[in-house]
Amino acid sequence: MALPRVILPKLLVKPVGRAISDFGMIKEGDKILLAVSGGKDSLSLFHLLRHFQRHAPIKFDLGVVTIDPQVEGFEPQALEVFFKKFDTPYFFEEFPILEQAKESMKGDSYCSFCARIKRGLMYKIARLEGYNVLALGQHLDDLSESLMMSMCHNGKIQTMKAHYINDAKDLRIIRPMVYVRERQLADFAASVNLPVIADSCPACFTMPTERDHFKQWLLTEEKRTPNLYKNLLSAMRPMLDEVND
C-alpha cells in the first residue's frame, strides 16, 4: 500500500534544507530519532524530514519518540495511529514528570526540570534503539525568545544550538528548523490538518510563562522593525553550531 504523500511548501523546504546543509546536520547512514510532542512544530518537522529522506542524496533512517508526562489533558493515542500510516518506527515512554518534580525539584523552574527529564528519556530510547541523532522541533521564534530571556535574566548572550553533541559524546542533537518562522509552521499544520495535540504542560495551564512574555514582546517589536528576526538570526549565527566550529 502506498504511503500518504504530503505536499510541502517551498517556503518551508528551502530554509530547512539550507539549515541542514549549513550546519552539516545529516550524514550518510544516520539514524535520526525525532522528538514529537504532538504540537504543530514537531509534526511539521516529521513531514520535512520524510521529504529529505526521499529526495536528499544521502540515505538516513527516521524514527519518532513521544514522552508522555502523565498529566491530565495529554491524549497522545492519535499519534501512534498517525505514524503507523507512514510506516515509521514509533517509540512511546511514560513518566510521571509532575509528580517527580514535587519530590525532586530544588530551586529550579518546572519547565527546566521537565525539559531535563524528557531529554534524558529521549537519550535512553535513542541508545536502546540504535539511533545516533536526536532531532528537535524548535524554530527561529524559539531561538530568538531564548536569546532575549538569557540576556535579560542571566546576563548571558546565548541561545539554543542548531547542531551539537551531548555531554556523553554519543549523540548529536539537531534543530533543522532554525531558519523557519513559527507562523509558517502554523499555516502548514492548518493546511494539511495535522493531528495537533493540545499543550499538556500544567505550568502553561495555570499562568503565562516568561517565554510567552518575550514572544509577545518580539512580535510587537517586529511591527516596528520588519527585519527583526532576520537581524536576530544574523546576531545568533556564530553561536548555533558546536559540531563544525
Secondary structure as the mmCIF struct_conf table of DSSP 4:
data_model
#
loop_
_struct_conf.conf_type_id
_struct_conf.id
_struct_conf.beg_label_comp_id
_struct_conf.beg_label_asym_id
_struct_conf.beg_label_seq_id
_struct_conf.end_label_comp_id
_struct_conf.end_label_asym_id
_struct_conf.end_label_seq_id
HELX_LH_PP_P HELX_LH_PP_P1 ALA A 2 PRO A 4
HELX_LH_PP_P HELX_LH_PP_P2 ILE A 7 PRO A 9
HELX_RH_AL_P HELX_RH_AL_P1 LYS A 10 ASP A 22
TURN_TY1_P TURN_TY1_P1 PHE A 23 GLY A 24
TURN_TY1_P TURN_TY1_P2 GLU A 28 GLY A 29
STRN STRN1 LYS A 31 ALA A 35
BEND BEND1 GLY A 38 GLY A 39
HELX_RH_AL_P HELX_RH_AL_P2 LYS A 40 HIS A 55
BEND BEND2 ALA A 56 ILE A 58
STRN STRN2 ASP A 61 ASP A 68
TURN_TY1_P TURN_TY1_P3 GLU A 72 GLY A 73
TURN_TY1_P TURN_TY1_P4 PRO A 76 PRO A 76
HELX_RH_AL_P HELX_RH_AL_P3 GLN A 77 LYS A 85
TURN_TY1_P TURN_TY1_P5 PHE A 86 ASP A 87
STRN STRN3 TYR A 90 GLU A 94
HELX_RH_AL_P HELX_RH_AL_P4 ILE A 97 SER A 104
BEND BEND3 GLY A 107 ASP A 108
HELX_RH_AL_P HELX_RH_AL_P5 TYR A 110 GLU A 129
TURN_TY1_P TURN_TY1_P6 GLY A 130 GLY A 130
STRN STRN4 VAL A 133 ALA A 135
STRN STRN5 HIS A 139 HIS A 139
HELX_RH_AL_P HELX_RH_AL_P6 LEU A 140 MET A 149
HELX_RH_PI_P HELX_RH_PI_P1 SER A 150 ASN A 154
BEND BEND4 GLY A 155 GLY A 155
BEND BEND5 ALA A 162 ALA A 162
STRN STRN6 HIS A 163 ILE A 165
TURN_TY1_P TURN_TY1_P7 ASP A 167 ALA A 168
BEND BEND6 LYS A 169 ASP A 170
STRN STRN7 ARG A 172 ILE A 174
TURN_TY1_P TURN_TY1_P8 PRO A 176 PRO A 176
STRN STRN8 MET A 177 MET A 177
TURN_TY1_P TURN_TY1_P9 VAL A 178 TYR A 179
HELX_RH_AL_P HELX_RH_AL_P7 GLU A 182 SER A 191
TURN_TY1_P TURN_TY1_P10 VAL A 192 ASN A 193
HELX_LH_PP_P HELX_LH_PP_P3 VAL A 196 ASP A 199
HELX_RH_AL_P HELX_RH_AL_P8 PRO A 202 THR A 206
BEND BEND7 MET A 207 MET A 207
HELX_RH_AL_P HELX_RH_AL_P9 GLU A 210 ARG A 224
TURN_TY1_P TURN_TY1_P11 PRO A 226 ASN A 227
HELX_RH_AL_P HELX_RH_AL_P10 LEU A 228 MET A 236
HELX_RH_3T_P HELX_RH_3T_P1 ARG A 237 MET A 239
BEND BEND8 LEU A 240 LEU A 240
STRN STRN9 ASP A 241 ASP A 241
BEND BEND9 GLU A 242 VAL A 243
#
